[in-house]
Amino acid sequence: MSALSTLMLIIKMPRNHMRKRSQPPPSEKFLHLAVEDVLRGKTSIRKAAEKFNLKPSTVGFYSKRYSSCGLLPPAEIKRPQHSTHIFPLRHRNGKKHEKASEDWLCGFPKRNSSLSIRNSEQTSQARAAGFNKTVVDTYFDKLQSLFIKYKFKANEVFNADQTNNPTVMQPPNVIAAKGAKQIQQKVSAERGTNVTMLAFINAAGGTVPPVFVFTRKKSATPYSTFLPSDVRIMAEHSLDIHVLNG
């Protein structure tokens, strides 16, 4: 076989590894007893494997691993298994590179169905540093003291949330021919302006009309033409914002 054929065979090798072993993994209890008998010198590896219905290679592997523990092995023989547990990389890809290979990385999510590739949310260092046990405990202590002092009702406790509404929506996915470099779709503008919306809800489940904040210096009343009459319109640099934040 030539070098080119060997290279093509390696490239076409599938990454979906099929497990060949059909037997269940060895029991932790029986494996512990077998290794204990071997370490104490009561029996040989082969006889201990036959006694507890285990493979001699498995008993020999763990007996050699814990041979320095004395006459008793540790409480847990096998390594703890978890869906997100990653073994040290030197056992996966050798000691030369100290990093996981591409094949191992592609196969790891397949072996752990509970994992998925997610986009992480950006969090500033100041917010991450400020969110600690001391700050949270102080906040809830002050909140509890205010509830005891003023005795708020459920309809008097509100939660406000902020979200951005872009004026130019993202175009949807379309079907196009393979190999096409550019796919255009007409929009009102290439870059729109984000409009901030503040939503309010109380602990009893009641809501109040939202507030829209436009990036303007003067009043944003002209934007209320296509909005419900009870919606509050504000400008970002107007006096109303300072009163609202006040």
N, C-alpha and C positions, 0 to 999 in steps of 0.2 A: 504493500500500500504506500503510495507516495505521500510526501509531506502535505501537498495541497488537499488530498482526499482525507487525510487525518484531521486537518484543520476544519474542513467542511463538516466532518462527522462530529467534531467537538462543538461547533457552532449550532448544529441542529439538534443537539441533545435536549430532551424535554426537561423542564424545571419542575414538573409535577411528579414528585417522588412518591411511588406507591410503596406502602409499608409491606414488607414481606412476612413479618412475623404475625402469625395468627393467634398465638397463645397470649393470654393476658399477662401483664407484668407481674413479677414475683411479689408475694405478700410481704409487707413490712414485718409482720409478726414472725413468720416462718424464717425470713431472711435473718432476722436478729438472733433467733435461736440457733440457726445453723452456724452463723459466724461466731457466736459465743462458744459453741462446742469446739470449733476449730481453734480458736484462740486459747482455750483452756487445755487443749491437747487431748480431749476425750476421744476424738475420732478424726479421721482424715477428711479431706475436702470431698472426695468422691462419695464416701459413706454418708457424710452429712447431707449431701445433695440428694442422695437416694432416700434418706430418712424423711426429709421434708418436701420431697417432690420438686426439687429445684435443679437447675442446670449446674453442672460442676464448674463451668467457666464463670457463672455469676457468683457462686460462693467463693471461688478462688479470687475473683477480682476484688470483692469487698473485704475478704480476709487479708489480702495483701495491703489494701488501703488503710485498714485499721490495725495493722500488726503492731504499731507503736503505742497503741492505747492500753496495753497490758492484757489482763485476762478478761476484761469486759469491754465490749464495743459501746459506742455512744447510744443514746436513747433513740435517735433517728439515724437509720442506716443510709437510706437513699436521700438524695438532695431534694429540698422542697420544690415541688412543681407548681407553677402558676401560669396563667395565660399570658402574663406580661413579664415572666421571668426570663432574663437573658443570661446565659452562661458567660464566663469570662471569654473575651475575644481570642485569647491565645490558644484556647482549646478548639476554637472554631476554624481559625484560619492560620494556625501556626504562629511561631514566635518571631517571624521575620518582619511582617508588615504591621502587626498589632492592630488590625482593623478587619471588619467583616467584608466578605467578598460580595459581589453583585448578586450571585446566585443565592447566597444565604439570605441577603436582604429581601430578595423577591419571594423566597420561600417562607420567610418568617411570618408574614401576615396570613399565608395560607394555612400554616400550622396552628395559628391562633386566631380563630374566627371572631373572637370578641374584640379584636383590634381593627382599626380603620385609619386611613390617612385623613387628617383633619387640618383645616387652616386655623392657625393659632390667632387669637385676638391680641392686638397690640395693647400693651399696658406699660405706662411710663414707670420709670424707676421710683419717682416720688410717690406715686400711688401704691406701688408694690411695697415700698418701705414703710409707708404709713399704715398699711393694713396689717396690724399685728395684734397680739392678744391684749396688750396693755391698752391700746387705743380703743379696741372694740369693747373691752370691759368698762372703760371709762364712759363710753357713749351710752351703753345700756344702763349703767348706774344712774347717769343723769336723766335718761328717759324714764326710768322707774320712779325717780324722785318727782319728776314733773307730773306723772300720772297720779301719784299719791296725793300731790298738793292740789292739783286742779280737777282731778276726777273727770277726765275727758270721756265722752261717750264715743261709740263706734263711728257715728256719722260725723264726728268732729276731728277725726284723725285721718289726714289725707296723705297720699303718696303721689309724688310727681315724677314723671319720667320724660326724658328728652330724646327726640329722634330727629333725623334729618330727612327731608323730602326734596330730592333733586328736581329741578325744573325741566331737565332733559333726561328722559328715561333711557335706559340701556336698550339697544336694539335686540330683538329676540334671535335665537339661532335659526338659521335657514339651511336648506339643502342646496349644495353646490357641487360642481364637478370636482373630482380629485385633481390635485395639482394646481388649483387656482390660487394665486398669490394674494389677491386682494378681493374682498367682497364688500361692496359699499351699500349703505342704506341711508336715505335722506332723513335728517332730523332737523329740529328747529334751530339748534346751535350745537357746535362741537363740544363746548363746555358750558354747562348751565350754572345756576346759582343755587346753593343749598338753602332751603327754607327750614328753619327750626320749628318744630312743633312740640308743645308742652302738653302732656295729657295728665289728668288728675283723677284719682279714684280714692274713695274713703274706705275705711275698714268694714263698713256695713254693705259695701257693694255698690254704693251710689257714685255717680260720676257728674262732673261739671263740663261745660263746653271747653274744647281745647283752645290753646293760644298759639297763633302763628306769628313768628318773628321774622321779618324781612330785613335784609341787609340794606338799610336806607338810613339817612340822617333825619329826614323829615317824616311826617306822618305817612303811614302806609295804607290809608283809607281807600284809595282807588283799587287796591287789590281785593277788596271785600265784595266785589260785584258778583263773583261766581261762587261765593261761600255762603253758608247758612247765616241767618241774621244774628244768631246768638254766639257766633264765634268771635273771639277777641283778636284784633289785628294790632300789631305793634311794630315799631321800627327799632332796629338794633341800637342806634345811637340816640334815641329820643329819651325824654325824661321818664317815660313809662317804664322802661327797662330797669332804671335805677330804683324806681319805686317797687317794682316786682321783686328785684333781688334784695331790696333793703331789709 
